[in-house]
């Protein structure tokens, strides 16, 4: 996959979170089939917990990538003279409009 969609990949550390979410969904379905309110609540809570932990981890990875890119860009801009830096920043601003 490309770097742009790297956050959609499941890594080894994420398998536990996916397993908790999947088990929660299974318990939720069993609870619905049997009519057990306890199993439905337990399944929903497990599915929500697994999903929440996975999303939290992916957002942390995303923030690390953003911080790394910011540091790289800032160091590259610091190497330029003030006029060149202004030209680069102006070109970026124009391209964002």
N, C-alpha and C positions, 0 to 999 in steps of 0.2 A: 504494500500500500504506500501511497505517497505520504510525505511528512504532514501534509494538511489534514489527513484523516487518521493520523496515528492514534488519536485519543479514542477511536472506536475499537481498537484492538484490545483483546483480553490478554493480560499478562499473567504470569504464574501467581503473583501475589493477589491478583484480583479474583482468582478462582474461588477462594473462600467466601468472598462477598457475593459472588454469583450463586454459589451453592446455597447460602443462607436465603437469598431471595427466591431461588427456585424451590427450595424446600417449603418456604412460606407459602408460595403459590399452590403447591401441592396440598398442603394442609388446609389452605383456604377452600380449595375445590372439594376436598373430602368433607370439610365442615358444611359446605353448601349442600352436598349430596346427602349427607346424613341428617342435616337439620340441626347440627350442634353449634350453638352460639359460641361456646368456648373455643372450639376448633376454628371457627371463622375469625374470631378476634385474634387468636394466636397466629393463625396464618397470615392475616393482614399485617400484624405487628412485625412478624419475621420478614415478610416481603418488603415492607417499608424500611426496616432496619438494613437489610442487605442492599437495597437500592440506594438508600441514603449514604451508606458507607462507601459504595462504589463511586457515586457521584462526587462525594467529598474528596476521595483520592484523585479522581480524574481532574477536578478543579485545582487541586494542589499541584499536580504535574503541569497543568496549563499555566498556572501562575509562575512556576519555576522557569518554564520556557520563555514567558514574556519578560521576566526579570533578566534572564540571560541575554535575550535579544536587545533589551534596553541598554545593558552594560556594553555590549559590543558596538551598538550604534553610537552611543555617547563617546566611547573611546575613539572610534573612527572620526567622529566630528571634531573631537579635541585635537586631532592631528592636523586638521586643516587650518589655514589662515582665516582670519575673520571674514574676509570678503567671500572666499570659497564656501565657508560655513553658511553665510547668509544666502548665497545662491542655492545651495542644496536645500536649506530649510524653506526657501521661497518656492522652489520647484516641488517639494513635498506638499506644501500648502496648496499650491495650484492643482496638483493632481488629486487632492482630496475633495475639491469642490466639484 
